[in-house]
Amino acid sequence: MSKEVFDELLGKVGPLITKVDTHLRMSIDPAERLAICLRYLATGDSYATIAFSYRVGRSTVAVIVKEVAGAIWTALVEECMPVPQVEDWRAIAAGFQERWEFPNCVGAIDGKHVVIQAPANAGSLYFNYKSTHSLVLLAVVDAEYLFRVVDVGGFGRSSDSGSLRNSAFGESLRDGSLQLPPDTVIAGSERRGPLPHVFVGDEAFPLLDNLLRPFPGRHLTRERRLFNYRLSRARLVVECAFGILSTQWRMLRRVITTSPEVTELCVKAACVLHNFLRRKTIDMPSRTPIARSTDEVTPTLCDAPRMGSNNATRRSIQQRETFCSYFNEEGAVRWQANVV
């Protein structure tokens, strides 16, 4: 982070973290408070180490990290991670079509376990399948590696599917309140009819009307293996985004010893700072301009009949087969035959 970017960030966060001087002592100025919080996020050093470096008390560092992390999220979330609207989803879909040759894709979704020290009296709530204790960061990432939706705080014992089901994003995905664009005909594939806008995820997620996952199993036809490859190619952006995030904010590479509440604030601050810095790298505006229109109504998702005891609906299964056919015919790229 350059000095100019730090000063810009200070201008946004400073008013929220400024303290008043008293007749007993001078307050710590906002620049130093911001630097202490960024030092913790970027290194994951202990409070004692940071306190020694800045010549302040250990408890002072603990209070500063908690307050400044919350202020960073409050100050930047509306600018750097606004709630996507219809035009934002369309712009994300255009990005996936251009960069990853995956039409009608509005984001890649995945979960990341943030390793923490076992909280007191928490039992096995935070104990995950990797035999560590963690909080779950569930994120939706666009084609430019920007976080568009994050949900932090899921218990480590929950699977990605369980974290999605228990999150506000998952609830909105199920009830159709995400304001996704209406079903769209893919250019050059008019005979297949309108297809929905979808998120792409790995095998840990369920197959839904607006969420695609790979075909399960090892003994698959070549057509299905090609579909799995194309889906995984688009889904890798979320894995890369997690890699960039943990490389810049190395707190995520250590065992975080703060309480789950403070950890949640720090992870959210790291995600919004990731967007703040990356938008400057790719020279991207903070928000897609939204065309004012009153005659377009986004349809809500309707309940579809279940297919036996399968969790996926008939419509979801048919849509995945349609995407599979598209990637093997008119949507094929010249090099995919050499990969699978």
LINNORVEN-V396517 format. One record per pair of residues at least 4 apart in sequence whose ideal C-beta (glycine too) atoms are under 7 Angstrom apart, sorted by sequence separation. I is the first residue (numbers start at 0). J is the second residue. If there is no record, write none. Layout:
# LINNORVEN-V396517
i->I j->J
i->I j->J
This chain:
# LINNORVEN-V396517
i->0 j->4
i->1 j->5
i->2 j->6
i->3 j->7
i->4 j->8
i->5 j->9
i->6 j->10
i->7 j->11
i->8 j->12
i->9 j->13
i->12 j->16
i->13 j->17
i->27 j->31
i->29 j->33
i->30 j->34
i->31 j->35
i->32 j->36
i->33 j->37
i->34 j->38
i->35 j->39
i->36 j->40
i->37 j->41
i->38 j->42
i->44 j->48
i->46 j->50
i->47 j->51
i->48 j->52
i->49 j->53
i->55 j->59
i->57 j->61
i->58 j->62
i->59 j->63
i->60 j->64
i->61 j->65
i->62 j->66
i->63 j->67
i->64 j->68
i->65 j->69
i->66 j->70
i->67 j->71
i->68 j->72
i->69 j->73
i->70 j->74
i->71 j->75
i->72 j->76
i->75 j->79
i->76 j->80
i->77 j->81
i->83 j->87
i->85 j->89
i->86 j->90
i->87 j->91
i->88 j->92
i->89 j->93
i->90 j->94
i->91 j->95
i->92 j->96
i->93 j->97
i->94 j->98
i->95 j->99
i->96 j->100
i->117 j->121
i->121 j->125
i->127 j->131
i->140 j->144
i->141 j->145
i->153 j->157
i->157 j->161
i->158 j->162
i->159 j->163
i->160 j->164
i->161 j->165
i->162 j->166
i->165 j->169
i->167 j->171
i->168 j->172
i->169 j->173
i->170 j->174
i->200 j->204
i->206 j->210
i->219 j->223
i->221 j->225
i->222 j->226
i->223 j->227
i->224 j->228
i->225 j->229
i->226 j->230
i->227 j->231
i->228 j->232
i->229 j->233
i->230 j->234
i->231 j->235
i->235 j->239
i->236 j->240
i->237 j->241
i->238 j->242
i->239 j->243
i->240 j->244
i->241 j->245
i->242 j->246
i->243 j->247
i->244 j->248
i->249 j->253
i->257 j->261
i->258 j->262
i->259 j->263
i->260 j->264
i->261 j->265
i->262 j->266
i->263 j->267
i->264 j->268
i->265 j->269
i->266 j->270
i->267 j->271
i->268 j->272
i->269 j->273
i->271 j->275
i->272 j->276
i->273 j->277
i->274 j->278
i->276 j->280
i->277 j->281
i->311 j->315
i->313 j->317
i->314 j->318
i->315 j->319
i->316 j->320
i->317 j->321
i->318 j->322
i->319 j->323
i->320 j->324
i->321 j->325
i->322 j->326
i->323 j->327
i->324 j->328
i->325 j->329
i->326 j->330
i->327 j->331
i->331 j->335
i->334 j->338
i->335 j->339
i->0 j->5
i->20 j->25
i->27 j->32
i->39 j->44
i->44 j->49
i->50 j->55
i->55 j->60
i->83 j->88
i->96 j->101
i->140 j->145
i->157 j->162
i->164 j->169
i->171 j->176
i->172 j->177
i->184 j->189
i->205 j->210
i->214 j->219
i->219 j->224
i->250 j->255
i->257 j->262
i->278 j->283
i->306 j->311
i->311 j->316
i->325 j->330
i->326 j->331
i->20 j->26
i->38 j->44
i->50 j->56
i->95 j->101
i->96 j->102
i->126 j->132
i->127 j->133
i->140 j->146
i->141 j->147
i->163 j->169
i->171 j->177
i->185 j->191
i->204 j->210
i->206 j->212
i->245 j->251
i->306 j->312
i->19 j->26
i->50 j->57
i->118 j->125
i->125 j->132
i->140 j->147
i->244 j->251
i->245 j->252
i->255 j->262
i->278 j->285
i->305 j->312
i->306 j->313
i->18 j->26
i->117 j->125
i->125 j->133
i->138 j->146
i->139 j->147
i->157 j->165
i->184 j->192
i->204 j->212
i->304 j->312
i->18 j->27
i->50 j->59
i->95 j->104
i->139 j->148
i->153 j->162
i->184 j->193
i->185 j->194
i->214 j->223
i->303 j->312
i->304 j->313
i->39 j->49
i->47 j->57
i->50 j->60
i->115 j->125
i->138 j->148
i->183 j->193
i->200 j->210
i->202 j->212
i->303 j->313
i->306 j->316
i->38 j->49
i->46 j->57
i->49 j->60
i->92 j->103
i->138 j->149
i->182 j->193
i->183 j->194
i->198 j->209
i->201 j->212
i->202 j->213
i->303 j->314
i->17 j->29
i->92 j->104
i->153 j->165
i->182 j->194
i->197 j->209
i->198 j->210
i->199 j->211
i->200 j->212
i->201 j->213
i->214 j->226
i->16 j->29
i->92 j->105
i->136 j->149
i->137 j->150
i->153 j->166
i->182 j->195
i->195 j->208
i->196 j->209
i->197 j->210
i->202 j->215
i->214 j->227
i->35 j->49
i->46 j->60
i->91 j->105
i->195 j->209
i->197 j->211
i->213 j->227
i->46 j->61
i->91 j->106
i->112 j->127
i->117 j->132
i->136 j->151
i->250 j->265
i->13 j->29
i->16 j->32
i->116 j->132
i->137 j->153
i->150 j->166
i->180 j->196
i->16 j->33
i->88 j->105
i->112 j->129
i->114 j->131
i->115 j->132
i->134 j->151
i->150 j->167
i->179 j->196
i->213 j->230
i->35 j->53
i->114 j->132
i->115 j->133
i->134 j->152
i->135 j->153
i->150 j->168
i->213 j->231
i->251 j->269
i->114 j->133
i->115 j->134
i->134 j->153
i->211 j->230
i->250 j->269
i->9 j->29
i->113 j->133
i->135 j->155
i->148 j->168
i->9 j->30
i->12 j->33
i->112 j->133
i->113 j->134
i->134 j->155
i->248 j->269
i->31 j->53
i->133 j->155
i->135 j->157
i->112 j->135
i->113 j->136
i->132 j->155
i->9 j->33
i->8 j->33
i->35 j->60
i->39 j->64
i->110 j->135
i->111 j->136
i->137 j->162
i->244 j->269
i->110 j->136
i->137 j->163
i->244 j->270
i->247 j->273
i->36 j->63
i->110 j->137
i->135 j->162
i->27 j->55
i->35 j->63
i->36 j->64
i->127 j->155
i->109 j->138
i->125 j->154
i->126 j->155
i->127 j->156
i->137 j->166
i->244 j->273
i->124 j->154
i->125 j->155
i->126 j->156
i->179 j->209
i->243 j->273
i->32 j->63
i->36 j->67
i->108 j->139
i->125 j->156
i->199 j->230
i->36 j->68
i->124 j->156
i->106 j->139
i->107 j->140
i->123 j->156
i->201 j->234
i->33 j->67
i->106 j->140
i->199 j->233
i->200 j->234
i->32 j->67
i->106 j->141
i->172 j->207
i->199 j->234
i->172 j->209
i->172 j->210
i->106 j->147
i->163 j->204
i->99 j->142
i->112 j->155
i->160 j->203
i->98 j->142
i->159 j->203
i->160 j->204
i->158 j->203
i->159 j->204
i->160 j->205
i->94 j->141
i->95 j->142
i->94 j->142
i->94 j->143
i->110 j->159
i->16 j->66
i->91 j->141
i->109 j->159
i->16 j->67
i->91 j->142
i->110 j->162
i->16 j->70
i->15 j->70
i->91 j->147
i->12 j->70
i->15 j->73
i->12 j->71
i->15 j->74
i->139 j->198
i->12 j->74
i->11 j->74
i->11 j->75
i->83 j->147
i->80 j->146
i->80 j->147
i->105 j->179
i->103 j->183
i->103 j->185
i->102 j->185
i->108 j->198
i->88 j->179
i->89 j->180
i->103 j->194
i->105 j->196
i->109 j->200
i->209 j->300
i->88 j->180
i->103 j->195
i->105 j->197
i->106 j->198
i->107 j->199
i->108 j->200
i->109 j->201
i->144 j->236
i->208 j->300
i->85 j->178
i->103 j->196
i->104 j->197
i->105 j->198
i->84 j->178
i->103 j->197
i->142 j->236
i->146 j->240
i->85 j->180
i->104 j->199
i->144 j->239
i->208 j->303
i->108 j->204
i->140 j->236
i->144 j->240
i->226 j->322
i->140 j->237
i->226 j->323
i->229 j->326
i->138 j->237
i->144 j->243
i->140 j->240
i->223 j->323
i->226 j->326
i->222 j->323
i->225 j->326
i->225 j->327
i->92 j->196
i->208 j->312
i->205 j->310
i->206 j->311
i->222 j->327
i->205 j->311
i->208 j->314
i->229 j->335
i->208 j->315
i->228 j->335
i->88 j->196
i->207 j->315
i->211 j->319
i->206 j->315
i->206 j->316
i->208 j->318
i->225 j->335
i->228 j->338
i->152 j->263
i->211 j->322
i->228 j->339
i->151 j->263
i->206 j->319
i->225 j->339
i->151 j->266
i->224 j->339
i->151 j->267
i->181 j->297
i->181 j->298
i->149 j->267
i->179 j->297
i->221 j->339
i->178 j->297
i->149 j->270
i->195 j->318
i->146 j->270
i->175 j->299
i->194 j->318
i->134 j->259
i->175 j->300
i->107 j->233
i->107 j->234
i->146 j->273
i->194 j->321
i->101 j->229
i->109 j->237
i->134 j->262
i->146 j->274
i->104 j->233
i->107 j->236
i->108 j->237
i->109 j->238
i->134 j->263
i->145 j->274
i->107 j->237
i->111 j->241
i->136 j->266
i->191 j->321
i->101 j->233
i->145 j->277
i->99 j->232
i->144 j->277
i->99 j->233
i->191 j->325
i->188 j->325
i->95 j->233
i->113 j->251
i->116 j->254
i->143 j->281
i->115 j->254
i->116 j->255
i->114 j->254
i->115 j->255
i->116 j->256
i->118 j->258
i->143 j->283
i->185 j->325
i->114 j->255
i->118 j->259
i->188 j->329
i->113 j->255
i->187 j->329
i->188 j->330
i->115 j->259
i->115 j->262
i->113 j->262
i->113 j->266
i->80 j->271
i->72 j->264
i->79 j->271
i->80 j->274
i->69 j->264
i->72 j->267
i->76 j->271
i->79 j->274
i->65 j->261
i->68 j->264
i->72 j->268
i->75 j->271
i->79 j->275
i->64 j->261
i->68 j->265
i->71 j->268
i->90 j->287
i->65 j->264
i->72 j->271
i->79 j->278
i->68 j->268
i->71 j->271
i->75 j->275
i->87 j->287
i->64 j->265
i->71 j->272
i->86 j->287
i->86 j->289
i->86 j->290
i->81 j->286
i->84 j->289
i->43 j->249
i->79 j->285
i->41 j->248
i->42 j->249
i->43 j->250
i->78 j->285
i->40 j->248
i->41 j->249
i->43 j->252
i->40 j->250
i->43 j->253
i->39 j->250
i->85 j->297
i->40 j->265
i->40 j->268
i->40 j->269
i->100 j->332
i->8 j->275
i->4 j->279
i->0 j->276
